[in-house]
Amino acid sequence: MNKLNVAAAAIALLCASHGYIYAQAPINSQSSWQMQPVSIQTRWAKDVNPQNVLPEYPRPQMVRNEWQNLNGLWQYAITPKDAAKPTQFDGQILVPFPLESALSGVKKALQPTQRLWYKRTITKPDITGDKRVLLHFGAVDWQATVYINGKEIGGHTGGYQNFSFDITNALKDGNNELEVSVFDPTDQGINPHGKQVLNPQNIMYTASSGIWQTVWMETVPAAYINNIRITPDIDKGNLKLEVITAGKEGDYSVEATASNGKKVKGKPNTQLLLPVPNAKLWSPDQPYLYNLNVKLLYKGKVVDTIGSYFGMRKIEVKKDEKGVGRLFLNNKYTYHLGVLDQGFWPEGLYTAPTDEALKFDIMAIRNMGFNTIRKHIKLEPARWYYHADRAGMLVWQDMVTCANNKPEARNEFEKENKEIIAQLYNYPSIVTWVLFNEGWERYDQQRLTEWMKETDPSRIVNGHTGENYDRGAPSEPSQKWASSDLTDIHDYPGPGIPPALPGKAQVLGEWGGVRVATLKHQWNDMEGWGYITVPAGAFKAKYDSMVKSLKALEEKGLSGSIYTEPFDVETEENGMMTYDREVIKIADEDLRKIHSQILAQAENYAATPGVFHAKVADTANPDLQYASLLQQFHNGKKDPEFVRDLTLMAIRVNDKKSIPELSTAYINSMSDPFTFRNMTFIQRFTRSTKDPGFDIMFKNQQKAGELIGDNNVRDKIMSAIFNGEIKASVTGANATPDWNEMEKKIVPQYGSPGEEILLRSKAIHFINNKDWHNFVPAASSLIEKYRSGVSNDMLNNFAWAVFENVSDTTALKSALLWSKYSLEEKQEPIMMDTYANLLHKLGNQQEAIKWEQKALDAQPQEGAFKEALEKMKKGEKTWN
């Protein structure tokens, strides 16, 4: 038997031996559901239909025999956040795909001012014999409240953790109404939200709101196994096992049997030792998993049974034969050659279209010759970790970043971290917890690192990956990774190596990020991005040279490296494969050979036939044909796709003269401008009110906003108004614009976008000309009318300009208000410094000292903060 299939066979036998029953909930056959348009999609999207939505048992480490899958079509409604429960619903949504995804059938963004409602009918199961009915949610982002027949039965806060309710007493015979209410402010609240944002760009991506993992019911006895906690100890040859039960404990016992024939009996909710002598150890090269059968007995009679599995492995940091701190797996030095996997899908966003797709990602990464995945700022469904366990993939699991520095956000972050570690504790593939990333909302790093290590001593803890990217980090290397098991820097494109510190291994937490644009396989061909860009034909040689450098660093002490990244994600095109998983940018056999320079066994990681399929990127350069293709255009070839491709080619070859003509020709040829693909094109090539795309966007702002985001549309309209109506009047050192005349022309014609860009232009013109008398009222008018459109950086810059150049108390008080606004969403050190200096100039010395101290605490190496604080304490001026 192939070594990767041992665990699969064990689980299959386990399920069969326990009378495993699967029931898909009834689906409305009159469905009007269809997948919404998306620019690219994976091969698995076509396999999704309402009758067969992620039908696999969702919890492979807790397999039980009676369950019902509730995935499928539900009704949905979007209401104002504080509105009453809806009586009318907006349509159907395919659960568990996020609201914003194409596969949901809805593809709408949930705003922080809104609430999402779900509703469906469920049928009461047979509960004779005092059975109980549990309702399980894999994950709902972010705050969920659940109702049965109109009665609230419970709620959960946290977008990545599973949760359950006993709904037995709320059920009536026959059909019952299940409703779920969801509030998700995405990146506008205190919720850990990962890389989801309302306005995606660069390394941030489309949000995933609502139910995004499987929902199911199962029937259990009155007393049942609620969870298990397993910890392997390969040195002592046993498995520490705790069977956690719900219900009464008197006269109850537990019995666990492993597939090696060994068993243990004892009391529930206590630690038992299951012998595993001469263990077959779990590793990337031999991912052996033991089958585990756990029973709950009452007076010797079995009342509940679950099927599970475990792997025997050990992870630690210790010195090699040269005295260098290294990562050791099962008492052997093992280099962690990994990738930064973000877990996004074109059609499903946070949710893979099928279980085969979920498994493909792991097997594709292994097939490339990697043995490690850093799961980046996201949790996955239980089945993802199950597939990683089976494949022998080492996993570094990130915590989901704290939202901001507010006390309630930090409390939520710590609460969710506790749930995350408990939820993922049993998976042998997870060998590292990653606490903070690049200083994002870092705080109490040493305390939280130590808490993590105390909570789970069986794994190593990476207290801060990419510490060198944290502007507020301590200056002493010995303090940078205090209590962490690793020193970890990020280096793009790299590679690089962090300092060697006693008791720690050195790892490169992120590197690479090489963009290879792959035409016809891009999420948005207008916005592709990477840390550096190389053509397809040069990528293999470039990557090989980078890995050779990595090998030299490994010889100096580097124990692990995480390449960015296995798959493109939206506009981030630095994957080894395209976002649709169709094209691999270096042939997989070549990748394995390159990786064998640092990980000898990489060439053995080839996938079995049929598991991996992808086209190899075309290394030919189509732009070499540009001149002849442009001539064809001038000779009359005008079919839309040809013109679109030619426009993008003109950008790549920097033919600025032809770009306006080509882009205009394509926009004028559009039969339907209101697709994501066409609207992103219009957005890119609309620079002025005179461009053909302007009228399309301006007259259809709501439609355009649904496709590319309301803020993006408004920003583009304002930019075009500036270029078409304002720029000429404010350009040049001697420009004297007639603001009144411009207002008479622009505001009636363009409404609020016109007024906002006019006010913004006015304020910036006055600040550029140091006309402080006119600047303050202009900026005040802009901020008063359009505060939501004025960025925190602009508020801070305006406030600082007044501080440095104006002495009038009224103007300073206005600037203080702007500064206060800038601090409301996120308290950046530079903004605290501005606020403190304005307070000081207005005579509020004690409050100024308090805020300057906060700025210095957040960025202790900033000399200007230190100097200002000393002057404030002495009562001296901090301005010229």
C-alpha angles and dihedrals in degrees: 000000000000109000092236092057099055094091093043091056091047093053092046091053090044093054093047093048092055098052092254109203125190123195123180112210116246115273128210103252090201090070119156090191120136133162111261120238117278130179095239133000140190124252091253096061091081090059093062118100133151092254095058114032116160091319097178120114101269101214112052094177092055105040113174129177107236118055143132126213113226096189115122137068119356129167117253139194134182116213137166109284096252099035123120121266108289121253092193125049128213098226142284129323127192109234131243095025115101118256092246095052127098091232092059087069089229109069098187129141117241110224124216088245093057141076127215120218129197129191137179141148122256129187122230109247125224107281101173113145095043093291123167130222119223124197113207131195119193092202139331120189113249132328115006132186119189127207132188115197090344095308120116110237100176149308142231134205119205130076099221108039130090120236139181142199133201100233098173097112093047094055125095126197114282122001124012133187116239118193131179126193118200132192116187120167090181106201095353100073144052092273124115099243107167115212095337115122136167091235109038120211138152107330095004123081147196116300125249111212130183130001109004104158133053121295117207146160128221134184118230137173121263088263113036146159107273099181144332131225117205129185121180120218108190094177093058094035099235145102119233106221131186118183108203114203136192119214131028120349103195114111090003124127136174133223126193126189126189126206089251087070095251119129141182132202130197148110124316120252093028130100114263129186117227111195115236103173120185088006123206098234124227115234140141089267096046111019096187116177127191120220113235127199116192124190134187113210132193112204089340096311120115111243101164136019133186131183121222143148141219141197127220109226141131130209125192146140116247140144123278124219089283093053094254118141107245142170109260124195116193090349092306128104107252123182112223105223102183152158135224103246116191101181101226127146128199094228101027104030103197092008124072112225094234140002089251089058091049090052093043093065093057094044092046090054091049090046089057088060100259123133100189138059124194102206098215121221092319141085122222132214116277091257091062090060089044089056090047090051091051094046095048093240117163109225130205104197117208122210113235107259120260108255099229142325097277114122092239091052091052091048090052091047092053093044091052093045089056090052092046095055092046092048096049098034098108101054111106091203092068107085102155137042114208113206109181132018123209094329093298102165090332116180138152087008097168094046094049093044090053091046089053093050092048091048093051115017090169094077138048121251126222101202096188127009114197094013089164088068091059111099091193097053122126114263098230113086091216090062098043095081099022111179091355120131090222142047106218134181134173120227124181120227089351143104104218139155131231123228120282112246128179115272095009136101120226118238138170102227096192135006141144113044093171111171118218108176111216112199117229090016100075129115091215116003089194096063110033114156144183140152090256130000129223131170118255092251092059100042099087094053091043093051093045090054090049092052090049087056089048090054090054089053091048088057088054093054110285110145102183145008134194116208120209102256159351098194135021112252117209107299093353102097102180097107128124083231133031121262091256090055089235103113130045112203096212118030110261093235089053091049092052090050092049091048093049086074088073103018109038095196093054091100088061092060096081111137119247113257113286096020097091128037130165139138117248113241117263106246094196116111109234091188090075087076093054098108094052093044091051089052089053088054091052089047090059108274102142109152107144102241091048091051093046093052090045091053091054090045089053089056092051094050091041096239094160093170095062099040097084093048094047096044091048090051091053096046091050090051096054113121091191117018092180100087124102090245095052096039092054087052091051090047092053096048101038107097103145142026086252094063117099093237093060097073091046092055097037096049094043104038096146094049092046091047092055088058105040104010132277094252092051091052094048092046091051093048091050092047091051092048090051093050094044103038111016113026098076091054096052099039120107135037093271098045114143106181120198098228094183093055091046091050091052090053103036106039098053091045101043105022121204097351088054093048093047095051090044091054091045092049090048093052093046092047090054093046091049090051093044089237094153094168091064098029098068097054091042093051091043091054092049094049094043094052102032107021093142089059095051111089123227089245092055091048090052093046092049091049093048092049090056092046092053098041112025132067099178109118095217091053091047090052090052090051090048089056091050089049090050090052090053090057096051098083102032129000104222116183093239090054092049087052092053092049091048093050093049090050089050093049089050090053100254094129101165095049090045092054090050093054095042089052089053090052091050093047090053094047107021096172094060106110095192091061091050092050093048092050092052091050092048091052090051092047091243126144117268091195133066 
